[in-house]
């Protein structure tokens, strides 16, 4: 009985390790914004529930596979940083070669499933997003330029476009605006993390903005991107794509985001405000996309 219990426990741990390779917390944001893109697209009610499910699963596994490739390539620096040293590969729980094979297979299956079951426009965007994150960001930008998260952040901005394209089969101005919201949200969100994880990034030799240009410069850059973000979030309302519920929500949420950024800018010692801003930035993205969906259906 004990040996069987140990066997089941080892099997559960094995499955959990491979699930952790998919970066489930990041996957949650990807799936949520992708679903929102589907829900606000014209004709969503006519999309078969099975196709909606396939779209969500393809998005989740596609994003997870890109995250796994990121973990495979970054296993050397992940082993150095406190934040990442317990990930499955640097901790030795999953062999690097197995992780890469798993990631490539899952990535290919997610794109093929999306294309064959839904449409090839959505599948093409998913494939491009996966390649952009896995190759352009992970293997090139991340280690060579402090603008890594600015350019590479585009990879995380594709999910609502994919969700929209899964329903409509095309891309119009509205999904482009949703893309831009995430694109301009990413730098202040990630740089808040980079501020209080600066020691880790310095130790790993990564050219994150706080490492190369210092905390003060990073804080001003965060403020600039946050200001642009607030303007971009208001465009769906100004251009008539959404109603008052979204417009007011975007204004209030954006104002609070700006306030949190100002608090980071004013903080002279420590990174308490940066941690608070990072936490709020995650809530902000969920809230503004949630407001978009509520506005659409109300």
matplotlib code that plots the C-alpha trace (Angstrom):
import matplotlib.pyplot as plt

x = [0.0, 2.8, 4.7, 1.5, 0.9, 4.5, 4.0, 0.8, 2.5, 5.5, 3.2, 1.3, 4.6, 5.7, 2.5, 2.7, 6.3, 5.3, 2.3, 4.6, 6.7, 3.6, 3.8, 0.2, 0.0, 1.0, -1.3, -4.2, -3.7, -3.4, -6.5, -8.5, -7.6, -8.1, -11.6, -12.4, -11.4, -13.8, -16.7, -16.6, -16.2, -19.2, -20.9, -19.6, -23.1, -23.1, -19.8, -20.3, -19.5, -17.1, -15.1, -15.0, -13.5, -11.0, -10.0, -9.4, -7.5, -5.3, -4.5, -3.7, -1.4, 0.2, 1.1, 2.2, 4.4, 6.1, 6.7, 8.2, 10.6, 11.5, 12.3, 14.4, 16.5, 16.8, 17.7, 21.2, 20.1, 17.0, 19.4, 21.1, 18.0, 16.1, 12.8, 13.3, 15.8, 13.1, 11.6, 11.4, 14.5, 17.1, 16.0, 16.6, 13.1, 12.6, 15.5, 16.1, 15.8, 12.5, 11.2, 12.1, 10.5, 7.4, 7.2, 7.7, 5.0, 2.5, 3.1, 2.6, -0.5, -2.0, -1.6, -2.8, -5.8, -6.7, -6.3, -8.1, -11.0, -11.5, -9.7, -6.2, -6.2, -6.4, -3.9, -1.4, -1.5, -1.0, 1.9, 3.5, 3.0, 4.6, 7.6, 7.9, 8.1, 10.2, 12.7, 12.7, 12.2, 13.7, 16.6, 17.5, 16.0, 16.0, 19.8, 20.9, 18.9, 17.3, 14.3, 13.7, 10.4, 9.1, 9.6, 9.1, 6.0, 4.2, 4.0, 1.7, -0.5, -1.7, -4.3, -7.3, -6.5, -6.5, -9.8, -11.3, -10.0, -11.3, -14.8, -14.6, -11.8, -10.3, -8.6, -10.1, -9.4, -10.9, -8.6, -5.7, -6.7, -6.9, -3.4, -2.1, -3.6, -1.5, 1.5, 1.7, 0.7, 3.6, 6.6, 5.4, 4.0, 7.3, 9.6, 7.9, 8.9, 12.4, 12.9, 12.5, 14.2, 17.1, 19.7, 18.6, 18.8, 22.2, 23.5, 22.2, 23.7, 20.4, 20.2, 16.9, 16.3, 17.0, 20.3, 21.5, 20.0, 19.2, 16.0, 15.3, 15.4, 13.2, 10.6, 10.3, 10.0, 7.3, 5.4, 5.6, 4.3, 1.5, 0.4, 0.3, -1.5, -4.3, -4.8, -4.9, -7.4, -9.8, -9.7, -12.3, -14.8, -13.8, -14.0, -17.5, -16.6, -17.7, -20.1, -20.0, -19.4, -16.1, -15.2, -15.6, -13.9, -10.9, -10.6, -10.8, -8.6, -6.1, -6.1, -5.2, -2.5, -1.0, -1.2, 0.6, 3.3, 3.7, 4.1, 6.9, 8.5, 8.4, 9.7, 13.4, 14.3, 13.1, 10.7, 7.4, 5.6, 7.0, 5.7, 2.3, 2.2, 3.1, 0.3, -2.1, -1.0, -2.2, -5.6, -5.7, -5.5, -8.1, -10.4, -10.2, -10.8, -13.6, -15.1, -14.9, -16.9, -19.5, -19.9, -20.4, -23.2, -24.9]
y = [0.0, 2.4, 1.7, 2.4, 5.7, 6.7, 5.9, 8.0, 10.8, 10.7, 10.7, 13.7, 15.5, 14.6, 16.0, 19.2, 19.8, 19.7, 21.9, 24.4, 24.5, 26.1, 29.2, 28.8, 32.3, 34.0, 31.6, 32.8, 36.4, 35.2, 33.1, 35.8, 38.6, 36.1, 35.2, 38.9, 39.4, 36.7, 38.0, 41.6, 40.4, 40.8, 37.4, 35.7, 34.4, 32.5, 30.7, 27.1, 26.4, 23.6, 26.1, 28.5, 25.8, 24.8, 28.5, 28.8, 25.5, 26.4, 29.8, 28.3, 25.6, 27.8, 30.4, 27.7, 26.1, 29.4, 29.8, 26.4, 27.2, 30.4, 28.2, 25.8, 28.6, 30.6, 27.6, 29.0, 32.4, 30.9, 28.9, 32.1, 34.2, 33.6, 34.2, 31.4, 29.0, 26.5, 26.2, 22.6, 22.7, 24.5, 22.5, 19.3, 18.0, 18.1, 17.3, 20.2, 18.1, 16.6, 20.1, 21.4, 18.4, 18.8, 22.5, 22.1, 19.4, 21.3, 24.5, 22.8, 21.0, 24.2, 26.0, 23.0, 22.6, 26.3, 26.3, 23.1, 23.6, 27.4, 29.4, 29.9, 33.7, 33.1, 30.2, 32.3, 35.0, 32.4, 30.9, 34.3, 35.2, 31.9, 32.5, 36.1, 35.2, 32.1, 33.3, 37.1, 38.0, 35.0, 34.2, 37.7, 40.7, 39.6, 39.3, 42.1, 45.3, 47.2, 47.7, 43.9, 44.1, 47.0, 45.2, 41.7, 42.7, 42.6, 38.8, 39.0, 41.6, 39.2, 37.1, 39.4, 39.7, 35.9, 35.7, 38.3, 36.6, 33.2, 34.7, 37.0, 35.6, 39.1, 42.0, 45.5, 48.6, 47.3, 44.3, 46.5, 48.8, 45.8, 44.8, 48.4, 48.3, 45.3, 46.5, 49.8, 48.1, 45.6, 48.0, 49.7, 46.3, 44.5, 47.4, 47.6, 43.9, 44.7, 47.5, 45.2, 42.3, 44.4, 42.4, 39.2, 40.7, 42.2, 38.9, 37.1, 39.8, 40.7, 44.2, 45.2, 48.9, 49.3, 47.5, 49.5, 53.0, 53.0, 53.2, 56.9, 56.6, 53.5, 55.2, 58.1, 55.7, 53.8, 57.1, 57.9, 54.5, 54.7, 58.1, 56.7, 53.6, 55.7, 57.6, 54.4, 52.8, 55.7, 55.4, 52.5, 54.9, 58.0, 56.3, 54.9, 51.2, 51.0, 52.7, 54.7, 51.8, 51.0, 54.7, 55.5, 52.3, 53.1, 56.6, 55.5, 52.5, 54.5, 57.3, 54.8, 53.3, 56.8, 57.4, 54.2, 55.2, 58.6, 56.9, 54.8, 57.9, 59.6, 56.7, 57.4, 54.2, 50.6, 49.2, 48.9, 51.1, 49.2, 45.9, 47.5, 48.9, 45.5, 43.9, 46.6, 46.3, 42.7, 43.6, 46.6, 44.4, 42.0, 44.9, 46.9, 43.9, 42.8, 46.3, 45.9, 42.7, 44.1, 47.1, 45.0, 42.9, 45.6]
z = [0.0, 0.9, -2.3, -4.3, -2.4, -3.1, -6.8, -7.0, -5.2, -7.6, -10.6, -9.2, -8.7, -12.2, -13.7, -11.6, -12.7, -16.3, -15.6, -13.9, -17.1, -18.8, -16.4, -15.2, -13.7, -16.9, -18.8, -16.7, -17.9, -21.5, -21.4, -19.7, -22.2, -25.0, -23.8, -23.5, -27.1, -28.0, -25.9, -27.4, -31.0, -33.2, -33.8, -30.6, -29.8, -33.1, -32.3, -31.4, -27.7, -28.8, -31.0, -28.1, -25.9, -28.6, -28.9, -25.2, -24.9, -28.0, -26.4, -23.0, -24.4, -27.0, -24.3, -22.0, -24.6, -25.3, -21.5, -21.4, -24.2, -22.3, -19.2, -21.3, -22.8, -19.6, -17.4, -16.8, -15.5, -13.8, -11.6, -10.4, -9.5, -6.2, -8.0, -10.5, -9.1, -8.0, -11.4, -12.8, -15.0, -12.9, -9.8, -11.8, -11.6, -15.4, -17.8, -20.2, -23.3, -22.2, -21.4, -24.9, -26.7, -24.6, -25.4, -29.1, -29.4, -27.4, -29.4, -32.7, -31.5, -30.2, -33.5, -35.6, -33.3, -33.7, -37.4, -38.2, -35.8, -35.7, -38.5, -39.8, -39.2, -35.4, -35.8, -37.7, -35.0, -32.3, -34.2, -34.6, -31.0, -29.9, -32.2, -31.1, -27.4, -27.7, -30.3, -30.7, -27.0, -25.1, -27.4, -28.6, -26.9, -23.3, -23.0, -25.4, -24.9, -22.0, -24.3, -24.2, -22.3, -24.5, -27.8, -26.4, -24.6, -27.9, -27.5, -24.6, -26.3, -29.0, -27.0, -27.4, -31.1, -31.3, -29.5, -31.8, -34.9, -33.7, -33.9, -36.9, -39.0, -39.4, -37.5, -37.3, -35.2, -32.0, -31.5, -32.4, -29.6, -27.2, -28.4, -27.7, -24.2, -23.2, -25.1, -23.2, -19.9, -20.0, -19.5, -16.3, -15.0, -15.6, -14.6, -11.2, -10.7, -12.1, -9.5, -6.5, -8.2, -9.4, -7.4, -9.1, -12.6, -11.9, -10.7, -13.8, -16.1, -17.7, -19.2, -17.5, -17.4, -13.7, -14.1, -17.1, -16.4, -12.7, -10.6, -11.2, -15.0, -14.8, -12.7, -15.2, -18.1, -16.2, -15.7, -19.4, -20.5, -17.9, -19.3, -22.8, -21.5, -19.9, -23.2, -25.2, -22.8, -23.4, -27.2, -27.4, -25.7, -27.5, -30.9, -30.0, -29.7, -26.1, -23.8, -20.6, -18.2, -19.9, -20.3, -16.6, -15.6, -17.8, -16.4, -12.7, -13.1, -15.1, -12.5, -9.8, -12.0, -12.4, -8.7, -7.9, -10.4, -8.8, -5.4, -6.9, -8.3, -4.9, -3.0, -2.1, -0.1, -0.6, -3.1, -1.2, -3.6, -6.6, -5.1, -4.6, -8.1, -9.5, -7.6, -8.7, -12.4, -12.4, -10.9, -13.4, -16.5, -15.2, -14.2, -17.4, -19.6, -17.3, -17.6, -21.4, -21.3, -18.8, -21.0, -24.1, -22.6, -20.5]

ax = plt.figure().add_subplot(projection="3d")
ax.plot(x, y, z, "-o")
ax.set_aspect("equal")
plt.show()
